[in-house]
């Protein structure tokens, strides 16, 4: 269960790194015209953000279910 203790922070860190990489390389990719590299950066940014949001959604649903079971 130690894996899940730091998972949220790790997902957030991965999302931040992907976003910073996307924003820092967007001008370079635009100048070079590499569509494949732009697509790869955009997909990495989107998937890391989705993973973080999905993790938070699941945690919320687990807490909601736990609270509703006590009512």
N, C-alpha and C positions, 0 to 999 in steps of 0.2 A: 504493500500500500504506500510505500515511500515514493513510488513513481508518480502518483497523482498529487502529492503535496506541492511539488514545484512545477507541475505541468502548465498551469495558467501563466506563471511568470515566464517560462520557457517559450510558450506560444506567443506571448506578447513581445518578447525579445526578438523572436524570429520574424514577427510581423513588422516590427520597427526596423530591423536590418533590411528586410526586403523593400520596405517603403523608402528608406534612405538610399539604397542602391538604385532604386527606380528613379527617384528624383535627381540624384547626382549624375546618373548616366543618360538621362533623357535628352539633354542637349547634344551629347556626343553621338547618341544613336540617331538623332534627327539630322545631324551634319553628315554622318556617314551613309545614311539611308538604308541601314540594315534592318529590314522588317522582321526577320527571324529573331534577332537579338531583342528588339523592342517587344515582340510577342512573348518571348521567354521571360523578360523582366515583368511584364504586365501580368502574366499568368502566375508567376511566383508571388507577386505582391497580392493578387486576389486570393490565391489559395491559402496563403498564410493568414490573411485577415479572416477568411471564412472559417479556418480551423479554430482560431481564437474565439470568434463569435459563437461558433457551434459548441465549444467547450463551456462557455458561460451560459448558453441556453440550456444545456443538459444539467449543469449544476443548479440552475434556477428551478427546472422541472423536478429535480430530485428533492430539493428543499420544499417546494410546493406540495409534492406528494406526501412527504413526511409530515408536514403541518396539517394537511387535510386528513390524514389517517388518524390524527388525535382528536378530531372534532366529532 
